[in-house]
């Protein structure tokens, strides 16, 4: 645990969480809560495929389905903000259920601890940081 980094978070309180009014246990719970979001760097083909709306898939032409299928079978992970995303938008349409699902899936909920590079924070970690 990087106690110095945790101390900085608790003292500076950059997000206005009011850590100063919280007990050690409450501060640990808060900093571990999943209230922050960040863009994902990659997604598996399975994760992407699970966002595809079945009715929209069936409405695609064979050529459009092939285009999507080829992307999903490139191997490795897919960049949810890269060219793959642009191709999906061009095939399904920007207002489609599939694209809305992909937009939601490419953002993940994380804790403030994870956002600032800390592992799960325990009550005792908060106590130590406050005593520094």
PyMOL commands that place a pseudoatom at each C-alpha (Angstrom):
pseudoatom trace, name=CA, resn=UNK, resi=1, chain=A, elem=C, hetatm=0, pos=[0.000, 0.000, 0.000]
pseudoatom trace, name=CA, resn=UNK, resi=2, chain=A, elem=C, hetatm=0, pos=[1.313, 3.433, -0.929]
pseudoatom trace, name=CA, resn=UNK, resi=3, chain=A, elem=C, hetatm=0, pos=[0.441, 5.210, 2.334]
pseudoatom trace, name=CA, resn=UNK, resi=4, chain=A, elem=C, hetatm=0, pos=[1.776, 8.536, 1.030]
pseudoatom trace, name=CA, resn=UNK, resi=5, chain=A, elem=C, hetatm=0, pos=[-0.562, 8.438, -1.989]
pseudoatom trace, name=CA, resn=UNK, resi=6, chain=A, elem=C, hetatm=0, pos=[-3.506, 7.508, 0.228]
pseudoatom trace, name=CA, resn=UNK, resi=7, chain=A, elem=C, hetatm=0, pos=[-2.611, 10.325, 2.650]
pseudoatom trace, name=CA, resn=UNK, resi=8, chain=A, elem=C, hetatm=0, pos=[-2.579, 12.801, -0.260]
pseudoatom trace, name=CA, resn=UNK, resi=9, chain=A, elem=C, hetatm=0, pos=[-6.019, 11.619, -1.390]
pseudoatom trace, name=CA, resn=UNK, resi=10, chain=A, elem=C, hetatm=0, pos=[-7.498, 11.863, 2.092]
pseudoatom trace, name=CA, resn=UNK, resi=11, chain=A, elem=C, hetatm=0, pos=[-6.010, 15.281, 2.854]
pseudoatom trace, name=CA, resn=UNK, resi=12, chain=A, elem=C, hetatm=0, pos=[-6.499, 16.947, -0.529]
pseudoatom trace, name=CA, resn=UNK, resi=13, chain=A, elem=C, hetatm=0, pos=[-9.910, 15.328, -1.164]
pseudoatom trace, name=CA, resn=UNK, resi=14, chain=A, elem=C, hetatm=0, pos=[-9.843, 16.376, -4.851]
pseudoatom trace, name=CA, resn=UNK, resi=15, chain=A, elem=C, hetatm=0, pos=[-13.331, 15.021, -5.549]
pseudoatom trace, name=CA, resn=UNK, resi=16, chain=A, elem=C, hetatm=0, pos=[-14.935, 16.626, -2.509]
pseudoatom trace, name=CA, resn=UNK, resi=17, chain=A, elem=C, hetatm=0, pos=[-15.888, 13.346, -0.837]
pseudoatom trace, name=CA, resn=UNK, resi=18, chain=A, elem=C, hetatm=0, pos=[-15.573, 14.889, 2.678]
pseudoatom trace, name=CA, resn=UNK, resi=19, chain=A, elem=C, hetatm=0, pos=[-13.100, 12.290, 3.913]
pseudoatom trace, name=CA, resn=UNK, resi=20, chain=A, elem=C, hetatm=0, pos=[-12.365, 14.519, 6.901]
pseudoatom trace, name=CA, resn=UNK, resi=21, chain=A, elem=C, hetatm=0, pos=[-15.869, 13.879, 8.249]
pseudoatom trace, name=CA, resn=UNK, resi=22, chain=A, elem=C, hetatm=0, pos=[-15.621, 10.101, 7.777]
pseudoatom trace, name=CA, resn=UNK, resi=23, chain=A, elem=C, hetatm=0, pos=[-14.356, 7.468, 10.149]
pseudoatom trace, name=CA, resn=UNK, resi=24, chain=A, elem=C, hetatm=0, pos=[-11.470, 5.315, 8.949]
pseudoatom trace, name=CA, resn=UNK, resi=25, chain=A, elem=C, hetatm=0, pos=[-13.917, 2.548, 8.038]
pseudoatom trace, name=CA, resn=UNK, resi=26, chain=A, elem=C, hetatm=0, pos=[-16.215, 4.931, 6.161]
pseudoatom trace, name=CA, resn=UNK, resi=27, chain=A, elem=C, hetatm=0, pos=[-13.305, 6.451, 4.235]
pseudoatom trace, name=CA, resn=UNK, resi=28, chain=A, elem=C, hetatm=0, pos=[-12.038, 2.987, 3.256]
pseudoatom trace, name=CA, resn=UNK, resi=29, chain=A, elem=C, hetatm=0, pos=[-15.518, 1.953, 2.119]
pseudoatom trace, name=CA, resn=UNK, resi=30, chain=A, elem=C, hetatm=0, pos=[-15.939, 5.156, 0.117]
pseudoatom trace, name=CA, resn=UNK, resi=31, chain=A, elem=C, hetatm=0, pos=[-12.586, 4.983, -1.636]
pseudoatom trace, name=CA, resn=UNK, resi=32, chain=A, elem=C, hetatm=0, pos=[-13.300, 1.335, -2.574]
pseudoatom trace, name=CA, resn=UNK, resi=33, chain=A, elem=C, hetatm=0, pos=[-16.811, 2.072, -3.889]
pseudoatom trace, name=CA, resn=UNK, resi=34, chain=A, elem=C, hetatm=0, pos=[-17.377, 1.821, -7.644]
pseudoatom trace, name=CA, resn=UNK, resi=35, chain=A, elem=C, hetatm=0, pos=[-18.454, 5.393, -8.339]
pseudoatom trace, name=CA, resn=UNK, resi=36, chain=A, elem=C, hetatm=0, pos=[-15.835, 6.378, -10.932]
pseudoatom trace, name=CA, resn=UNK, resi=37, chain=A, elem=C, hetatm=0, pos=[-15.667, 5.356, -14.589]
pseudoatom trace, name=CA, resn=UNK, resi=38, chain=A, elem=C, hetatm=0, pos=[-12.946, 5.056, -17.179]
pseudoatom trace, name=CA, resn=UNK, resi=39, chain=A, elem=C, hetatm=0, pos=[-12.685, 4.040, -20.797]
pseudoatom trace, name=CA, resn=UNK, resi=40, chain=A, elem=C, hetatm=0, pos=[-11.585, 0.476, -21.374]
pseudoatom trace, name=CA, resn=UNK, resi=41, chain=A, elem=C, hetatm=0, pos=[-8.437, -0.076, -23.436]
pseudoatom trace, name=CA, resn=UNK, resi=42, chain=A, elem=C, hetatm=0, pos=[-9.583, -3.360, -24.893]
pseudoatom trace, name=CA, resn=UNK, resi=43, chain=A, elem=C, hetatm=0, pos=[-12.461, -5.806, -25.110]
pseudoatom trace, name=CA, resn=UNK, resi=44, chain=A, elem=C, hetatm=0, pos=[-12.633, -9.442, -26.113]
pseudoatom trace, name=CA, resn=UNK, resi=45, chain=A, elem=C, hetatm=0, pos=[-14.547, -10.494, -29.197]
pseudoatom trace, name=CA, resn=UNK, resi=46, chain=A, elem=C, hetatm=0, pos=[-17.027, -12.274, -26.919]
pseudoatom trace, name=CA, resn=UNK, resi=47, chain=A, elem=C, hetatm=0, pos=[-17.701, -9.092, -24.950]
pseudoatom trace, name=CA, resn=UNK, resi=48, chain=A, elem=C, hetatm=0, pos=[-18.321, -7.199, -28.176]
pseudoatom trace, name=CA, resn=UNK, resi=49, chain=A, elem=C, hetatm=0, pos=[-20.490, -9.956, -29.673]
pseudoatom trace, name=CA, resn=UNK, resi=50, chain=A, elem=C, hetatm=0, pos=[-22.660, -9.996, -26.543]
pseudoatom trace, name=CA, resn=UNK, resi=51, chain=A, elem=C, hetatm=0, pos=[-23.613, -6.360, -27.169]
pseudoatom trace, name=CA, resn=UNK, resi=52, chain=A, elem=C, hetatm=0, pos=[-24.902, -7.045, -30.685]
pseudoatom trace, name=CA, resn=UNK, resi=53, chain=A, elem=C, hetatm=0, pos=[-28.688, -6.808, -30.905]
pseudoatom trace, name=CA, resn=UNK, resi=54, chain=A, elem=C, hetatm=0, pos=[-30.022, -10.010, -32.517]
pseudoatom trace, name=CA, resn=UNK, resi=55, chain=A, elem=C, hetatm=0, pos=[-32.696, -8.258, -34.586]
pseudoatom trace, name=CA, resn=UNK, resi=56, chain=A, elem=C, hetatm=0, pos=[-30.183, -5.724, -35.879]
pseudoatom trace, name=CA, resn=UNK, resi=57, chain=A, elem=C, hetatm=0, pos=[-27.757, -8.520, -36.738]
pseudoatom trace, name=CA, resn=UNK, resi=58, chain=A, elem=C, hetatm=0, pos=[-30.416, -10.376, -38.698]
pseudoatom trace, name=CA, resn=UNK, resi=59, chain=A, elem=C, hetatm=0, pos=[-31.296, -7.190, -40.598]
pseudoatom trace, name=CA, resn=UNK, resi=60, chain=A, elem=C, hetatm=0, pos=[-27.728, -6.824, -41.907]
pseudoatom trace, name=CA, resn=UNK, resi=61, chain=A, elem=C, hetatm=0, pos=[-26.792, -7.942, -45.391]
pseudoatom trace, name=CA, resn=UNK, resi=62, chain=A, elem=C, hetatm=0, pos=[-24.455, -10.900, -45.780]
pseudoatom trace, name=CA, resn=UNK, resi=63, chain=A, elem=C, hetatm=0, pos=[-21.625, -8.500, -46.679]
pseudoatom trace, name=CA, resn=UNK, resi=64, chain=A, elem=C, hetatm=0, pos=[-22.248, -6.408, -43.544]
pseudoatom trace, name=CA, resn=UNK, resi=65, chain=A, elem=C, hetatm=0, pos=[-22.351, -9.510, -41.353]
pseudoatom trace, name=CA, resn=UNK, resi=66, chain=A, elem=C, hetatm=0, pos=[-19.085, -10.711, -42.919]
pseudoatom trace, name=CA, resn=UNK, resi=67, chain=A, elem=C, hetatm=0, pos=[-17.440, -7.363, -42.147]
pseudoatom trace, name=CA, resn=UNK, resi=68, chain=A, elem=C, hetatm=0, pos=[-18.404, -7.607, -38.485]
pseudoatom trace, name=CA, resn=UNK, resi=69, chain=A, elem=C, hetatm=0, pos=[-17.546, -11.295, -38.296]
pseudoatom trace, name=CA, resn=UNK, resi=70, chain=A, elem=C, hetatm=0, pos=[-14.084, -10.614, -39.741]
pseudoatom trace, name=CA, resn=UNK, resi=71, chain=A, elem=C, hetatm=0, pos=[-13.404, -7.994, -37.050]
pseudoatom trace, name=CA, resn=UNK, resi=72, chain=A, elem=C, hetatm=0, pos=[-14.498, -10.343, -34.289]
pseudoatom trace, name=CA, resn=UNK, resi=73, chain=A, elem=C, hetatm=0, pos=[-12.152, -13.044, -35.591]
pseudoatom trace, name=CA, resn=UNK, resi=74, chain=A, elem=C, hetatm=0, pos=[-9.003, -10.936, -35.966]
pseudoatom trace, name=CA, resn=UNK, resi=75, chain=A, elem=C, hetatm=0, pos=[-7.548, -12.532, -32.850]
pseudoatom trace, name=CA, resn=UNK, resi=76, chain=A, elem=C, hetatm=0, pos=[-6.436, -10.801, -29.707]
pseudoatom trace, name=CA, resn=UNK, resi=77, chain=A, elem=C, hetatm=0, pos=[-8.361, -7.962, -28.150]
pseudoatom trace, name=CA, resn=UNK, resi=78, chain=A, elem=C, hetatm=0, pos=[-10.347, -5.229, -29.847]
pseudoatom trace, name=CA, resn=UNK, resi=79, chain=A, elem=C, hetatm=0, pos=[-9.894, -1.501, -29.312]
pseudoatom trace, name=CA, resn=UNK, resi=80, chain=A, elem=C, hetatm=0, pos=[-13.336, -0.204, -28.311]
pseudoatom trace, name=CA, resn=UNK, resi=81, chain=A, elem=C, hetatm=0, pos=[-12.365, 3.314, -29.428]
pseudoatom trace, name=CA, resn=UNK, resi=82, chain=A, elem=C, hetatm=0, pos=[-10.380, 2.392, -32.547]
pseudoatom trace, name=CA, resn=UNK, resi=83, chain=A, elem=C, hetatm=0, pos=[-11.124, 1.629, -36.164]
pseudoatom trace, name=CA, resn=UNK, resi=84, chain=A, elem=C, hetatm=0, pos=[-13.148, -1.387, -35.078]
pseudoatom trace, name=CA, resn=UNK, resi=85, chain=A, elem=C, hetatm=0, pos=[-15.631, 0.938, -33.368]
pseudoatom trace, name=CA, resn=UNK, resi=86, chain=A, elem=C, hetatm=0, pos=[-15.905, 3.137, -36.451]
pseudoatom trace, name=CA, resn=UNK, resi=87, chain=A, elem=C, hetatm=0, pos=[-16.647, 0.122, -38.641]
pseudoatom trace, name=CA, resn=UNK, resi=88, chain=A, elem=C, hetatm=0, pos=[-19.345, -1.058, -36.231]
pseudoatom trace, name=CA, resn=UNK, resi=89, chain=A, elem=C, hetatm=0, pos=[-20.928, 2.407, -36.320]
pseudoatom trace, name=CA, resn=UNK, resi=90, chain=A, elem=C, hetatm=0, pos=[-20.868, 2.458, -40.130]
pseudoatom trace, name=CA, resn=UNK, resi=91, chain=A, elem=C, hetatm=0, pos=[-22.516, -0.972, -40.303]
pseudoatom trace, name=CA, resn=UNK, resi=92, chain=A, elem=C, hetatm=0, pos=[-25.098, -0.724, -37.499]
pseudoatom trace, name=CA, resn=UNK, resi=93, chain=A, elem=C, hetatm=0, pos=[-25.738, 3.034, -37.489]
pseudoatom trace, name=CA, resn=UNK, resi=94, chain=A, elem=C, hetatm=0, pos=[-24.924, 5.489, -34.730]
pseudoatom trace, name=CA, resn=UNK, resi=95, chain=A, elem=C, hetatm=0, pos=[-28.371, 5.378, -33.114]
pseudoatom trace, name=CA, resn=UNK, resi=96, chain=A, elem=C, hetatm=0, pos=[-28.718, 1.598, -33.079]
pseudoatom trace, name=CA, resn=UNK, resi=97, chain=A, elem=C, hetatm=0, pos=[-29.254, -0.543, -30.010]
pseudoatom trace, name=CA, resn=UNK, resi=98, chain=A, elem=C, hetatm=0, pos=[-25.996, -2.352, -30.773]
pseudoatom trace, name=CA, resn=UNK, resi=99, chain=A, elem=C, hetatm=0, pos=[-23.955, 0.855, -30.825]
pseudoatom trace, name=CA, resn=UNK, resi=100, chain=A, elem=C, hetatm=0, pos=[-25.626, 2.076, -27.639]
pseudoatom trace, name=CA, resn=UNK, resi=101, chain=A, elem=C, hetatm=0, pos=[-24.741, -1.252, -25.996]
pseudoatom trace, name=CA, resn=UNK, resi=102, chain=A, elem=C, hetatm=0, pos=[-21.147, -1.007, -27.193]
pseudoatom trace, name=CA, resn=UNK, resi=103, chain=A, elem=C, hetatm=0, pos=[-20.895, 2.567, -25.903]
pseudoatom trace, name=CA, resn=UNK, resi=104, chain=A, elem=C, hetatm=0, pos=[-21.954, 1.380, -22.442]
pseudoatom trace, name=CA, resn=UNK, resi=105, chain=A, elem=C, hetatm=0, pos=[-19.740, -1.723, -22.511]
pseudoatom trace, name=CA, resn=UNK, resi=106, chain=A, elem=C, hetatm=0, pos=[-16.585, 0.185, -23.393]
pseudoatom trace, name=CA, resn=UNK, resi=107, chain=A, elem=C, hetatm=0, pos=[-16.730, 2.161, -20.136]
pseudoatom trace, name=CA, resn=UNK, resi=108, chain=A, elem=C, hetatm=0, pos=[-16.097, 0.425, -16.831]
pseudoatom trace, name=CA, resn=UNK, resi=109, chain=A, elem=C, hetatm=0, pos=[-16.924, 1.351, -13.253]
pseudoatom trace, name=CA, resn=UNK, resi=110, chain=A, elem=C, hetatm=0, pos=[-13.933, 1.541, -10.936]
pseudoatom trace, name=CA, resn=UNK, resi=111, chain=A, elem=C, hetatm=0, pos=[-13.159, 2.644, -7.416]
pseudoatom trace, name=CA, resn=UNK, resi=112, chain=A, elem=C, hetatm=0, pos=[-11.312, 5.832, -6.589]
pseudoatom trace, name=CA, resn=UNK, resi=113, chain=A, elem=C, hetatm=0, pos=[-8.560, 3.639, -5.133]
pseudoatom trace, name=CA, resn=UNK, resi=114, chain=A, elem=C, hetatm=0, pos=[-8.063, 1.888, -8.459]
pseudoatom trace, name=CA, resn=UNK, resi=115, chain=A, elem=C, hetatm=0, pos=[-8.266, 5.179, -10.340]
pseudoatom trace, name=CA, resn=UNK, resi=116, chain=A, elem=C, hetatm=0, pos=[-5.306, 6.573, -8.406]
pseudoatom trace, name=CA, resn=UNK, resi=117, chain=A, elem=C, hetatm=0, pos=[-3.353, 3.321, -8.540]
pseudoatom trace, name=CA, resn=UNK, resi=118, chain=A, elem=C, hetatm=0, pos=[-4.027, 1.846, -5.135]
pseudoatom trace, name=CA, resn=UNK, resi=119, chain=A, elem=C, hetatm=0, pos=[-5.114, -1.690, -4.260]
pseudoatom trace, name=CA, resn=UNK, resi=120, chain=A, elem=C, hetatm=0, pos=[-8.186, -2.186, -2.098]
pseudoatom trace, name=CA, resn=UNK, resi=121, chain=A, elem=C, hetatm=0, pos=[-7.902, 0.177, 0.861]
pseudoatom trace, name=CA, resn=UNK, resi=122, chain=A, elem=C, hetatm=0, pos=[-8.494, -1.211, 4.343]
pseudoatom trace, name=CA, resn=UNK, resi=123, chain=A, elem=C, hetatm=0, pos=[-9.583, 0.649, 7.451]
pseudoatom trace, name=CA, resn=UNK, resi=124, chain=A, elem=C, hetatm=0, pos=[-6.113, 0.144, 8.898]
pseudoatom trace, name=CA, resn=UNK, resi=125, chain=A, elem=C, hetatm=0, pos=[-4.568, 1.753, 5.774]
pseudoatom trace, name=CA, resn=UNK, resi=126, chain=A, elem=C, hetatm=0, pos=[-6.665, 4.864, 6.304]
pseudoatom trace, name=CA, resn=UNK, resi=127, chain=A, elem=C, hetatm=0, pos=[-5.644, 4.939, 9.964]
pseudoatom trace, name=CA, resn=UNK, resi=128, chain=A, elem=C, hetatm=0, pos=[-1.942, 4.705, 9.036]
pseudoatom trace, name=CA, resn=UNK, resi=129, chain=A, elem=C, hetatm=0, pos=[-2.285, 7.411, 6.379]
pseudoatom trace, name=CA, resn=UNK, resi=130, chain=A, elem=C, hetatm=0, pos=[-3.991, 9.749, 8.797]
pseudoatom trace, name=CA, resn=UNK, resi=131, chain=A, elem=C, hetatm=0, pos=[-1.301, 9.134, 11.442]
pseudoatom trace, name=CA, resn=UNK, resi=132, chain=A, elem=C, hetatm=0, pos=[1.559, 9.997, 9.057]
for i in range(1, 132): cmd.bond("trace and resi %d" % i, "trace and resi %d" % (i + 1))
show_as sticks, trace
zoom trace
